[in-house]
């Protein structure tokens, strides 16, 4: 998720009395070749550019761990990571 978004969502929920609502953070999305066949089947390949600008390099696991820790510290209850 975008930095500090989890914290903002948690604060807004808590302020409205929704302390028991869980937040699932899409912590890390890796730039993976696994998406290719799926996108081709759905004819949803990017029309221009690529999505690697907001995806994590699979070899850079440290960045994924940092992002996960940040989301957890902001109040995420579930961390989702997709490769």
HTML snippet that shows the backbone in 3Dmol.js (N, CA, C, O; Angstrom):
<script src="https://3Dmol.org/build/3Dmol-min.js"></script>
<div id="view" style="width:600px;height:400px;position:relative"></div>
<script>
const pdb = `
ATOM      1  N   UNK A   1       0.838  -1.184   0.000  1.00  0.00           N
ATOM      2  CA  UNK A   1       0.000   0.000   0.000  1.00  0.00           C
ATOM      3  C   UNK A   1       0.884   1.249   0.000  1.00  0.00           C
ATOM      4  O   UNK A   1       2.078   1.185   0.296  1.00  0.00           O
ATOM      5  N   UNK A   2       0.291   2.347  -0.327  1.00  0.00           N
ATOM      6  CA  UNK A   2       1.016   3.611  -0.315  1.00  0.00           C
ATOM      7  C   UNK A   2       1.434   3.905   1.120  1.00  0.00           C
ATOM      8  O   UNK A   2       0.673   3.675   2.059  1.00  0.00           O
ATOM      9  N   UNK A   3       2.652   4.415   1.278  1.00  0.00           N
ATOM     10  CA  UNK A   3       3.169   4.706   2.614  1.00  0.00           C
ATOM     11  C   UNK A   3       2.185   5.552   3.410  1.00  0.00           C
ATOM     12  O   UNK A   3       1.624   6.521   2.899  1.00  0.00           O
ATOM     13  N   UNK A   4       1.985   5.173   4.659  1.00  0.00           N
ATOM     14  CA  UNK A   4       1.125   5.846   5.634  1.00  0.00           C
ATOM     15  C   UNK A   4      -0.364   5.661   5.376  1.00  0.00           C
ATOM     16  O   UNK A   4      -1.179   6.157   6.154  1.00  0.00           O
ATOM     17  N   UNK A   5      -0.744   4.966   4.313  1.00  0.00           N
ATOM     18  CA  UNK A   5      -2.169   4.767   4.034  1.00  0.00           C
ATOM     19  C   UNK A   5      -2.820   3.892   5.101  1.00  0.00           C
ATOM     20  O   UNK A   5      -3.934   4.175   5.541  1.00  0.00           O
ATOM     21  N   UNK A   6      -2.130   2.832   5.518  1.00  0.00           N
ATOM     22  CA  UNK A   6      -2.692   1.954   6.544  1.00  0.00           C
ATOM     23  C   UNK A   6      -2.949   2.742   7.820  1.00  0.00           C
ATOM     24  O   UNK A   6      -4.005   2.598   8.436  1.00  0.00           O
ATOM     25  N   UNK A   7      -2.001   3.567   8.218  1.00  0.00           N
ATOM     26  CA  UNK A   7      -2.175   4.378   9.417  1.00  0.00           C
ATOM     27  C   UNK A   7      -3.363   5.318   9.309  1.00  0.00           C
ATOM     28  O   UNK A   7      -4.100   5.501  10.277  1.00  0.00           O
ATOM     29  N   UNK A   8      -3.553   5.906   8.154  1.00  0.00           N
ATOM     30  CA  UNK A   8      -4.691   6.799   7.934  1.00  0.00           C
ATOM     31  C   UNK A   8      -6.017   6.062   7.998  1.00  0.00           C
ATOM     32  O   UNK A   8      -6.983   6.547   8.586  1.00  0.00           O
ATOM     33  N   UNK A   9      -6.052   4.895   7.391  1.00  0.00           N
ATOM     34  CA  UNK A   9      -7.273   4.087   7.419  1.00  0.00           C
ATOM     35  C   UNK A   9      -7.574   3.643   8.849  1.00  0.00           C
ATOM     36  O   UNK A   9      -8.716   3.712   9.301  1.00  0.00           O
ATOM     37  N   UNK A  10      -6.532   3.182   9.561  1.00  0.00           N
ATOM     38  CA  UNK A  10      -6.724   2.737  10.951  1.00  0.00           C
ATOM     39  C   UNK A  10      -7.241   3.880  11.821  1.00  0.00           C
ATOM     40  O   UNK A  10      -8.163   3.691  12.614  1.00  0.00           O
ATOM     41  N   UNK A  11      -6.648   5.063  11.675  1.00  0.00           N
ATOM     42  CA  UNK A  11      -7.069   6.217  12.472  1.00  0.00           C
ATOM     43  C   UNK A  11      -8.523   6.589  12.174  1.00  0.00           C
ATOM     44  O   UNK A  11      -9.286   6.895  13.091  1.00  0.00           O
ATOM     45  N   UNK A  12      -8.904   6.563  10.904  1.00  0.00           N
ATOM     46  CA  UNK A  12     -10.277   6.915  10.532  1.00  0.00           C
ATOM     47  C   UNK A  12     -11.276   5.889  11.075  1.00  0.00           C
ATOM     48  O   UNK A  12     -12.332   6.255  11.589  1.00  0.00           O
ATOM     49  N   UNK A  13     -10.938   4.622  10.957  1.00  0.00           N
ATOM     50  CA  UNK A  13     -11.826   3.582  11.489  1.00  0.00           C
ATOM     51  C   UNK A  13     -11.971   3.698  12.995  1.00  0.00           C
ATOM     52  O   UNK A  13     -13.080   3.645  13.528  1.00  0.00           O
ATOM     53  N   UNK A  14     -10.847   3.856  13.677  1.00  0.00           N
ATOM     54  CA  UNK A  14     -10.881   3.969  15.139  1.00  0.00           C
ATOM     55  C   UNK A  14     -11.688   5.178  15.594  1.00  0.00           C
ATOM     56  O   UNK A  14     -12.443   5.099  16.563  1.00  0.00           O
ATOM     57  N   UNK A  15     -11.526   6.292  14.893  1.00  0.00           N
ATOM     58  CA  UNK A  15     -12.235   7.517  15.256  1.00  0.00           C
ATOM     59  C   UNK A  15     -13.751   7.371  15.134  1.00  0.00           C
ATOM     60  O   UNK A  15     -14.502   8.050  15.833  1.00  0.00           O
ATOM     61  N   UNK A  16     -14.192   6.493  14.253  1.00  0.00           N
ATOM     62  CA  UNK A  16     -15.626   6.270  14.051  1.00  0.00           C
ATOM     63  C   UNK A  16     -16.147   5.081  14.859  1.00  0.00           C
ATOM     64  O   UNK A  16     -17.304   4.686  14.712  1.00  0.00           O
ATOM     65  N   UNK A  17     -15.289   4.511  15.715  1.00  0.00           N
ATOM     66  CA  UNK A  17     -15.723   3.415  16.576  1.00  0.00           C
ATOM     67  C   UNK A  17     -15.612   2.026  15.970  1.00  0.00           C
ATOM     68  O   UNK A  17     -16.239   1.084  16.454  1.00  0.00           O
ATOM     69  N   UNK A  18     -14.823   1.893  14.923  1.00  0.00           N
ATOM     70  CA  UNK A  18     -14.682   0.610  14.248  1.00  0.00           C
ATOM     71  C   UNK A  18     -13.332  -0.046  14.561  1.00  0.00           C
ATOM     72  O   UNK A  18     -12.601  -0.445  13.654  1.00  0.00           O
ATOM     73  N   UNK A  19     -13.015  -0.150  15.841  1.00  0.00           N
ATOM     74  CA  UNK A  19     -11.737  -0.729  16.256  1.00  0.00           C
ATOM     75  C   UNK A  19     -11.629  -2.212  15.907  1.00  0.00           C
ATOM     76  O   UNK A  19     -10.521  -2.734  15.783  1.00  0.00           O
ATOM     77  N   UNK A  20     -12.760  -2.895  15.749  1.00  0.00           N
ATOM     78  CA  UNK A  20     -12.744  -4.331  15.469  1.00  0.00           C
ATOM     79  C   UNK A  20     -12.784  -4.660  13.978  1.00  0.00           C
ATOM     80  O   UNK A  20     -12.922  -5.826  13.608  1.00  0.00           O
ATOM     81  N   UNK A  21     -12.666  -3.655  13.127  1.00  0.00           N
ATOM     82  CA  UNK A  21     -12.604  -3.884  11.686  1.00  0.00           C
ATOM     83  C   UNK A  21     -11.150  -4.112  11.302  1.00  0.00           C
ATOM     84  O   UNK A  21     -10.282  -3.290  11.594  1.00  0.00           O
ATOM     85  N   UNK A  22     -10.895  -5.232  10.649  1.00  0.00           N
ATOM     86  CA  UNK A  22      -9.525  -5.571  10.259  1.00  0.00           C
ATOM     87  C   UNK A  22      -9.118  -4.853   8.982  1.00  0.00           C
ATOM     88  O   UNK A  22      -9.942  -4.548   8.119  1.00  0.00           O
ATOM     89  N   UNK A  23      -7.833  -4.597   8.893  1.00  0.00           N
ATOM     90  CA  UNK A  23      -7.259  -4.007   7.684  1.00  0.00           C
ATOM     91  C   UNK A  23      -6.296  -5.031   7.081  1.00  0.00           C
ATOM     92  O   UNK A  23      -5.395  -5.532   7.753  1.00  0.00           O
ATOM     93  N   UNK A  24      -6.510  -5.328   5.794  1.00  0.00           N
ATOM     94  CA  UNK A  24      -5.590  -6.191   5.078  1.00  0.00           C
ATOM     95  C   UNK A  24      -4.775  -5.309   4.140  1.00  0.00           C
ATOM     96  O   UNK A  24      -5.324  -4.640   3.264  1.00  0.00           O
ATOM     97  N   UNK A  25      -3.484  -5.317   4.329  1.00  0.00           N
ATOM     98  CA  UNK A  25      -2.595  -4.500   3.518  1.00  0.00           C
ATOM     99  C   UNK A  25      -2.007  -5.330   2.388  1.00  0.00           C
ATOM    100  O   UNK A  25      -1.513  -6.438   2.600  1.00  0.00           O
ATOM    101  N   UNK A  26      -2.070  -4.778   1.194  1.00  0.00           N
ATOM    102  CA  UNK A  26      -1.411  -5.394   0.033  1.00  0.00           C
ATOM    103  C   UNK A  26       0.042  -4.939   0.105  1.00  0.00           C
ATOM    104  O   UNK A  26       0.459  -4.029  -0.611  1.00  0.00           O
ATOM    105  N   UNK A  27       0.798  -5.585   0.978  1.00  0.00           N
ATOM    106  CA  UNK A  27       2.125  -5.135   1.375  1.00  0.00           C
ATOM    107  C   UNK A  27       3.134  -5.141   0.236  1.00  0.00           C
ATOM    108  O   UNK A  27       3.823  -4.144   0.017  1.00  0.00           O
ATOM    109  N   UNK A  28       3.229  -6.227  -0.479  1.00  0.00           N
ATOM    110  CA  UNK A  28       4.267  -6.328  -1.509  1.00  0.00           C
ATOM    111  C   UNK A  28       3.726  -7.037  -2.738  1.00  0.00           C
ATOM    112  O   UNK A  28       3.187  -8.140  -2.649  1.00  0.00           O
ATOM    113  N   UNK A  29       3.874  -6.403  -3.867  1.00  0.00           N
ATOM    114  CA  UNK A  29       3.525  -7.010  -5.148  1.00  0.00           C
ATOM    115  C   UNK A  29       4.816  -7.074  -5.951  1.00  0.00           C
ATOM    116  O   UNK A  29       5.443  -6.052  -6.232  1.00  0.00           O
ATOM    117  N   UNK A  30       5.194  -8.266  -6.306  1.00  0.00           N
ATOM    118  CA  UNK A  30       6.468  -8.470  -6.992  1.00  0.00           C
ATOM    119  C   UNK A  30       6.308  -8.384  -8.503  1.00  0.00           C
ATOM    120  O   UNK A  30       5.282  -8.775  -9.059  1.00  0.00           O
ATOM    121  N   UNK A  31       7.332  -7.871  -9.148  1.00  0.00           N
ATOM    122  CA  UNK A  31       7.390  -7.843 -10.603  1.00  0.00           C
ATOM    123  C   UNK A  31       7.712  -9.263 -11.053  1.00  0.00           C
ATOM    124  O   UNK A  31       8.872  -9.673 -11.050  1.00  0.00           O
ATOM    125  N   UNK A  32       6.699  -9.999 -11.432  1.00  0.00           N
ATOM    126  CA  UNK A  32       6.855 -11.424 -11.697  1.00  0.00           C
ATOM    127  C   UNK A  32       6.348 -11.792 -13.083  1.00  0.00           C
ATOM    128  O   UNK A  32       5.420 -11.166 -13.597  1.00  0.00           O
ATOM    129  N   UNK A  33       6.945 -12.787 -13.677  1.00  0.00           N
ATOM    130  CA  UNK A  33       6.494 -13.264 -14.980  1.00  0.00           C
ATOM    131  C   UNK A  33       5.258 -14.156 -14.856  1.00  0.00           C
ATOM    132  O   UNK A  33       4.690 -14.558 -15.872  1.00  0.00           O
ATOM    133  N   UNK A  34       4.836 -14.470 -13.640  1.00  0.00           N
ATOM    134  CA  UNK A  34       3.652 -15.299 -13.451  1.00  0.00           C
ATOM    135  C   UNK A  34       2.389 -14.605 -13.948  1.00  0.00           C
ATOM    136  O   UNK A  34       1.416 -15.274 -14.295  1.00  0.00           O
ATOM    137  N   UNK A  35       2.390 -13.278 -13.986  1.00  0.00           N
ATOM    138  CA  UNK A  35       1.193 -12.557 -14.409  1.00  0.00           C
ATOM    139  C   UNK A  35       0.965 -12.632 -15.914  1.00  0.00           C
ATOM    140  O   UNK A  35      -0.169 -12.485 -16.370  1.00  0.00           O
ATOM    141  N   UNK A  36       2.007 -12.857 -16.685  1.00  0.00           N
ATOM    142  CA  UNK A  36       1.901 -12.853 -18.143  1.00  0.00           C
ATOM    143  C   UNK A  36       0.782 -13.714 -18.700  1.00  0.00           C
ATOM    144  O   UNK A  36      -0.082 -13.194 -19.405  1.00  0.00           O
ATOM    145  N   UNK A  37       0.761 -15.007 -18.414  1.00  0.00           N
ATOM    146  CA  UNK A  37      -0.307 -15.861 -18.963  1.00  0.00           C
ATOM    147  C   UNK A  37      -1.706 -15.428 -18.508  1.00  0.00           C
ATOM    148  O   UNK A  37      -2.663 -15.505 -19.278  1.00  0.00           O
ATOM    149  N   UNK A  38      -1.818 -14.979 -17.270  1.00  0.00           N
ATOM    150  CA  UNK A  38      -3.115 -14.522 -16.763  1.00  0.00           C
ATOM    151  C   UNK A  38      -3.583 -13.301 -17.540  1.00  0.00           C
ATOM    152  O   UNK A  38      -4.735 -13.230 -17.966  1.00  0.00           O
ATOM    153  N   UNK A  39      -2.679 -12.337 -17.722  1.00  0.00           N
ATOM    154  CA  UNK A  39      -3.045 -11.118 -18.455  1.00  0.00           C
ATOM    155  C   UNK A  39      -3.389 -11.434 -19.905  1.00  0.00           C
ATOM    156  O   UNK A  39      -4.319 -10.855 -20.467  1.00  0.00           O
ATOM    157  N   UNK A  40      -2.642 -12.347 -20.507  1.00  0.00           N
ATOM    158  CA  UNK A  40      -2.930 -12.717 -21.898  1.00  0.00           C
ATOM    159  C   UNK A  40      -4.304 -13.367 -22.016  1.00  0.00           C
ATOM    160  O   UNK A  40      -5.050 -13.081 -22.952  1.00  0.00           O
ATOM    161  N   UNK A  41      -4.638 -14.239 -21.072  1.00  0.00           N
ATOM    162  CA  UNK A  41      -5.940 -14.916 -21.115  1.00  0.00           C
ATOM    163  C   UNK A  41      -7.090 -13.931 -20.984  1.00  0.00           C
ATOM    164  O   UNK A  41      -8.149 -14.125 -21.582  1.00  0.00           O
ATOM    165  N   UNK A  42      -6.886 -12.876 -20.204  1.00  0.00           N
ATOM    166  CA  UNK A  42      -7.929 -11.871 -20.011  1.00  0.00           C
ATOM    167  C   UNK A  42      -7.798 -10.686 -20.952  1.00  0.00           C
ATOM    168  O   UNK A  42      -8.581  -9.738 -20.892  1.00  0.00           O
ATOM    169  N   UNK A  43      -6.793 -10.753 -21.825  1.00  0.00           N
ATOM    170  CA  UNK A  43      -6.502  -9.634 -22.730  1.00  0.00           C
ATOM    171  C   UNK A  43      -6.377  -8.330 -21.940  1.00  0.00           C
ATOM    172  O   UNK A  43      -6.964  -7.308 -22.294  1.00  0.00           O
ATOM    173  N   UNK A  44      -5.587  -8.397 -20.851  1.00  0.00           N
ATOM    174  CA  UNK A  44      -5.439  -7.219 -19.993  1.00  0.00           C
ATOM    175  C   UNK A  44      -3.983  -6.788 -19.862  1.00  0.00           C
ATOM    176  O   UNK A  44      -3.595  -6.220 -18.841  1.00  0.00           O
ATOM    177  N   UNK A  45      -3.182  -7.051 -20.876  1.00  0.00           N
ATOM    178  CA  UNK A  45      -1.805  -6.580 -20.844  1.00  0.00           C
ATOM    179  C   UNK A  45      -1.798  -5.058 -20.845  1.00  0.00           C
ATOM    180  O   UNK A  45      -2.689  -4.433 -21.420  1.00  0.00           O
ATOM    181  N   UNK A  46      -0.800  -4.459 -20.206  1.00  0.00           N
ATOM    182  CA  UNK A  46      -0.721  -2.989 -20.215  1.00  0.00           C
ATOM    183  C   UNK A  46      -0.681  -2.453 -21.637  1.00  0.00           C
ATOM    184  O   UNK A  46       0.006  -3.005 -22.496  1.00  0.00           O
ATOM    185  N   UNK A  47      -1.410  -1.392 -21.882  1.00  0.00           N
ATOM    186  CA  UNK A  47      -1.447  -0.791 -23.226  1.00  0.00           C
ATOM    187  C   UNK A  47      -0.170  -0.003 -23.512  1.00  0.00           C
ATOM    188  O   UNK A  47       0.210   0.186 -24.667  1.00  0.00           O
ATOM    189  N   UNK A  48       0.484   0.452 -22.448  1.00  0.00           N
ATOM    190  CA  UNK A  48       1.745   1.172 -22.604  1.00  0.00           C
ATOM    191  C   UNK A  48       2.547   0.996 -21.331  1.00  0.00           C
ATOM    192  O   UNK A  48       1.982   0.751 -20.265  1.00  0.00           O
ATOM    193  N   UNK A  49       3.855   1.118 -21.435  1.00  0.00           N
ATOM    194  CA  UNK A  49       4.735   1.011 -20.270  1.00  0.00           C
ATOM    195  C   UNK A  49       4.629  -0.346 -19.591  1.00  0.00           C
ATOM    196  O   UNK A  49       4.171  -1.324 -20.181  1.00  0.00           O
ATOM    197  N   UNK A  50       5.057  -0.381 -18.351  1.00  0.00           N
ATOM    198  CA  UNK A  50       4.911  -1.596 -17.561  1.00  0.00           C
ATOM    199  C   UNK A  50       4.593  -1.216 -16.126  1.00  0.00           C
ATOM    200  O   UNK A  50       4.603  -0.038 -15.769  1.00  0.00           O
ATOM    201  N   UNK A  51       4.314  -2.202 -15.322  1.00  0.00           N
ATOM    202  CA  UNK A  51       3.907  -1.942 -13.944  1.00  0.00           C
ATOM    203  C   UNK A  51       5.053  -2.125 -12.957  1.00  0.00           C
ATOM    204  O   UNK A  51       4.833  -2.136 -11.746  1.00  0.00           O
ATOM    205  N   UNK A  52       6.253  -2.267 -13.458  1.00  0.00           N
ATOM    206  CA  UNK A  52       7.390  -2.518 -12.573  1.00  0.00           C
ATOM    207  C   UNK A  52       7.758  -1.304 -11.726  1.00  0.00           C
ATOM    208  O   UNK A  52       8.521  -1.428 -10.768  1.00  0.00           O
ATOM    209  N   UNK A  53       7.226  -0.141 -12.067  1.00  0.00           N
ATOM    210  CA  UNK A  53       7.564   1.040 -11.278  1.00  0.00           C
ATOM    211  C   UNK A  53       6.976   0.984  -9.874  1.00  0.00           C
ATOM    212  O   UNK A  53       7.488   1.644  -8.970  1.00  0.00           O
ATOM    213  N   UNK A  54       5.917   0.215  -9.674  1.00  0.00           N
ATOM    214  CA  UNK A  54       5.347   0.099  -8.334  1.00  0.00           C
ATOM    215  C   UNK A  54       5.352  -1.338  -7.819  1.00  0.00           C
ATOM    216  O   UNK A  54       4.658  -1.661  -6.855  1.00  0.00           O
ATOM    217  N   UNK A  55       6.133  -2.191  -8.464  1.00  0.00           N
ATOM    218  CA  UNK A  55       6.281  -3.563  -8.008  1.00  0.00           C
ATOM    219  C   UNK A  55       7.700  -3.767  -7.499  1.00  0.00           C
ATOM    220  O   UNK A  55       8.634  -3.093  -7.932  1.00  0.00           O
ATOM    221  N   UNK A  56       7.844  -4.698  -6.584  1.00  0.00           N
ATOM    222  CA  UNK A  56       9.143  -4.964  -5.976  1.00  0.00           C
ATOM    223  C   UNK A  56       9.906  -6.003  -6.792  1.00  0.00           C
ATOM    224  O   UNK A  56       9.336  -6.997  -7.241  1.00  0.00           O
ATOM    225  N   UNK A  57      11.175  -5.764  -6.972  1.00  0.00           N
ATOM    226  CA  UNK A  57      12.053  -6.731  -7.623  1.00  0.00           C
ATOM    227  C   UNK A  57      12.094  -7.980  -6.740  1.00  0.00           C
ATOM    228  O   UNK A  57      12.413  -7.871  -5.556  1.00  0.00           O
ATOM    229  N   UNK A  58      11.778  -9.169  -7.283  1.00  0.00           N
ATOM    230  CA  UNK A  58      11.764 -10.386  -6.463  1.00  0.00           C
ATOM    231  C   UNK A  58      13.088 -10.657  -5.743  1.00  0.00           C
ATOM    232  O   UNK A  58      13.097 -11.312  -4.701  1.00  0.00           O
ATOM    233  N   UNK A  59      14.182 -10.172  -6.274  1.00  0.00           N
ATOM    234  CA  UNK A  59      15.482 -10.391  -5.638  1.00  0.00           C
ATOM    235  C   UNK A  59      15.693  -9.477  -4.433  1.00  0.00           C
ATOM    236  O   UNK A  59      16.611  -9.696  -3.643  1.00  0.00           O
ATOM    237  N   UNK A  60      14.853  -8.461  -4.289  1.00  0.00           N
ATOM    238  CA  UNK A  60      15.017  -7.478  -3.213  1.00  0.00           C
ATOM    239  C   UNK A  60      14.051  -7.779  -2.065  1.00  0.00           C
ATOM    240  O   UNK A  60      13.127  -7.006  -1.811  1.00  0.00           O
ATOM    241  N   UNK A  61      14.260  -8.882  -1.382  1.00  0.00           N
ATOM    242  CA  UNK A  61      13.361  -9.277  -0.304  1.00  0.00           C
ATOM    243  C   UNK A  61      13.427  -8.315   0.876  1.00  0.00           C
ATOM    244  O   UNK A  61      12.470  -8.210   1.642  1.00  0.00           O
ATOM    245  N   UNK A  62      14.536  -7.620   1.028  1.00  0.00           N
ATOM    246  CA  UNK A  62      14.666  -6.680   2.148  1.00  0.00           C
ATOM    247  C   UNK A  62      13.624  -5.565   2.061  1.00  0.00           C
ATOM    248  O   UNK A  62      13.043  -5.169   3.071  1.00  0.00           O
ATOM    249  N   UNK A  63      13.395  -5.069   0.857  1.00  0.00           N
ATOM    250  CA  UNK A  63      12.390  -4.015   0.673  1.00  0.00           C
ATOM    251  C   UNK A  63      11.006  -4.524   1.068  1.00  0.00           C
ATOM    252  O   UNK A  63      10.237  -3.798   1.699  1.00  0.00           O
ATOM    253  N   UNK A  64      10.685  -5.756   0.705  1.00  0.00           N
ATOM    254  CA  UNK A  64       9.387  -6.328   1.070  1.00  0.00           C
ATOM    255  C   UNK A  64       9.241  -6.421   2.583  1.00  0.00           C
ATOM    256  O   UNK A  64       8.167  -6.142   3.117  1.00  0.00           O
ATOM    257  N   UNK A  65      10.304  -6.808   3.280  1.00  0.00           N
ATOM    258  CA  UNK A  65      10.252  -6.902   4.736  1.00  0.00           C
ATOM    259  C   UNK A  65      10.065  -5.529   5.375  1.00  0.00           C
ATOM    260  O   UNK A  65       9.329  -5.388   6.352  1.00  0.00           O
ATOM    261  N   UNK A  66      10.729  -4.528   4.826  1.00  0.00           N
ATOM    262  CA  UNK A  66      10.579  -3.159   5.337  1.00  0.00           C
ATOM    263  C   UNK A  66       9.135  -2.690   5.165  1.00  0.00           C
ATOM    264  O   UNK A  66       8.542  -2.133   6.089  1.00  0.00           O
ATOM    265  N   UNK A  67       8.576  -2.920   3.977  1.00  0.00           N
ATOM    266  CA  UNK A  67       7.195  -2.503   3.708  1.00  0.00           C
ATOM    267  C   UNK A  67       6.221  -3.230   4.629  1.00  0.00           C
ATOM    268  O   UNK A  67       5.271  -2.625   5.125  1.00  0.00           O
ATOM    269  N   UNK A  68       6.445  -4.512   4.860  1.00  0.00           N
ATOM    270  CA  UNK A  68       5.569  -5.286   5.740  1.00  0.00           C
ATOM    271  C   UNK A  68       5.631  -4.753   7.169  1.00  0.00           C
ATOM    272  O   UNK A  68       4.601  -4.608   7.828  1.00  0.00           O
ATOM    273  N   UNK A  69       6.826  -4.467   7.637  1.00  0.00           N
ATOM    274  CA  UNK A  69       6.970  -3.936   9.004  1.00  0.00           C
ATOM    275  C   UNK A  69       6.304  -2.565   9.146  1.00  0.00           C
ATOM    276  O   UNK A  69       5.696  -2.269  10.174  1.00  0.00           O
ATOM    277  N   UNK A  70       6.420  -1.740   8.117  1.00  0.00           N
ATOM    278  CA  UNK A  70       5.784  -0.417   8.167  1.00  0.00           C
ATOM    279  C   UNK A  70       4.265  -0.552   8.249  1.00  0.00           C
ATOM    280  O   UNK A  70       3.619   0.108   9.063  1.00  0.00           O
ATOM    281  N   UNK A  71       3.702  -1.412   7.400  1.00  0.00           N
ATOM    282  CA  UNK A  71       2.252  -1.589   7.413  1.00  0.00           C
ATOM    283  C   UNK A  71       1.781  -2.171   8.745  1.00  0.00           C
ATOM    284  O   UNK A  71       0.738  -1.774   9.264  1.00  0.00           O
ATOM    285  N   UNK A  72       2.537  -3.098   9.290  1.00  0.00           N
ATOM    286  CA  UNK A  72       2.184  -3.668  10.594  1.00  0.00           C
ATOM    287  C   UNK A  72       2.216  -2.599  11.684  1.00  0.00           C
ATOM    288  O   UNK A  72       1.316  -2.533  12.522  1.00  0.00           O
ATOM    289  N   UNK A  73       3.247  -1.768  11.670  1.00  0.00           N
ATOM    290  CA  UNK A  73       3.370  -0.728  12.705  1.00  0.00           C
ATOM    291  C   UNK A  73       2.258   0.323  12.588  1.00  0.00           C
ATOM    292  O   UNK A  73       1.914   0.975  13.574  1.00  0.00           O
ATOM    293  N   UNK A  74       1.691   0.486  11.373  1.00  0.00           N
ATOM    294  CA  UNK A  74       0.605   1.446  11.173  1.00  0.00           C
ATOM    295  C   UNK A  74      -0.754   0.865  11.545  1.00  0.00           C
ATOM    296  O   UNK A  74      -1.743   1.596  11.595  1.00  0.00           O
ATOM    297  N   UNK A  75      -0.816  -0.444  11.807  1.00  0.00           N
ATOM    298  CA  UNK A  75      -2.067  -1.036  12.250  1.00  0.00           C
ATOM    299  C   UNK A  75      -2.669  -2.079  11.343  1.00  0.00           C
ATOM    300  O   UNK A  75      -3.815  -2.472  11.564  1.00  0.00           O
ATOM    301  N   UNK A  76      -1.957  -2.552  10.328  1.00  0.00           N
ATOM    302  CA  UNK A  76      -2.489  -3.617   9.479  1.00  0.00           C
ATOM    303  C   UNK A  76      -2.630  -4.896  10.287  1.00  0.00           C
ATOM    304  O   UNK A  76      -1.752  -5.239  11.078  1.00  0.00           O
ATOM    305  N   UNK A  77      -3.732  -5.594  10.087  1.00  0.00           N
ATOM    306  CA  UNK A  77      -3.993  -6.849  10.784  1.00  0.00           C
ATOM    307  C   UNK A  77      -3.584  -8.056   9.948  1.00  0.00           C
ATOM    308  O   UNK A  77      -3.221  -9.102  10.486  1.00  0.00           O
ATOM    309  N   UNK A  78      -3.648  -7.901   8.629  1.00  0.00           N
ATOM    310  CA  UNK A  78      -3.298  -8.977   7.705  1.00  0.00           C
ATOM    311  C   UNK A  78      -2.363  -8.379   6.653  1.00  0.00           C
ATOM    312  O   UNK A  78      -2.613  -7.287   6.142  1.00  0.00           O
ATOM    313  N   UNK A  79      -1.299  -9.091   6.336  1.00  0.00           N
ATOM    314  CA  UNK A  79      -0.340  -8.637   5.326  1.00  0.00           C
ATOM    315  C   UNK A  79      -0.413  -9.578   4.129  1.00  0.00           C
ATOM    316  O   UNK A  79      -0.258 -10.790   4.280  1.00  0.00           O
ATOM    317  N   UNK A  80      -0.646  -9.032   2.956  1.00  0.00           N
ATOM    318  CA  UNK A  80      -0.742  -9.818   1.744  1.00  0.00           C
ATOM    319  C   UNK A  80       0.445  -9.498   0.854  1.00  0.00           C
ATOM    320  O   UNK A  80       0.764  -8.334   0.611  1.00  0.00           O
ATOM    321  N   UNK A  81       1.084 -10.531   0.380  1.00  0.00           N
ATOM    322  CA  UNK A  81       2.220 -10.381  -0.519  1.00  0.00           C
ATOM    323  C   UNK A  81       2.017 -11.331  -1.694  1.00  0.00           C
ATOM    324  O   UNK A  81       1.797 -12.524  -1.489  1.00  0.00           O
ATOM    325  N   UNK A  82       2.087 -10.828  -2.903  1.00  0.00           N
ATOM    326  CA  UNK A  82       1.836 -11.624  -4.103  1.00  0.00           C
ATOM    327  C   UNK A  82       3.093 -11.652  -4.958  1.00  0.00           C
ATOM    328  O   UNK A  82       3.736 -10.626  -5.181  1.00  0.00           O
ATOM    329  N   UNK A  83       3.426 -12.836  -5.429  1.00  0.00           N
ATOM    330  CA  UNK A  83       4.553 -12.936  -6.364  1.00  0.00           C
ATOM    331  C   UNK A  83       4.066 -13.338  -7.734  1.00  0.00           C
ATOM    332  O   UNK A  83       4.868 -13.475  -8.658  1.00  0.00           O
TER     333      UNK A  83
END
`;
const viewer = $3Dmol.createViewer("view");
viewer.addModel(pdb, "pdb");
viewer.setStyle({}, {cartoon: {color: "spectrum"}});
viewer.zoomTo();
viewer.render();
</script>
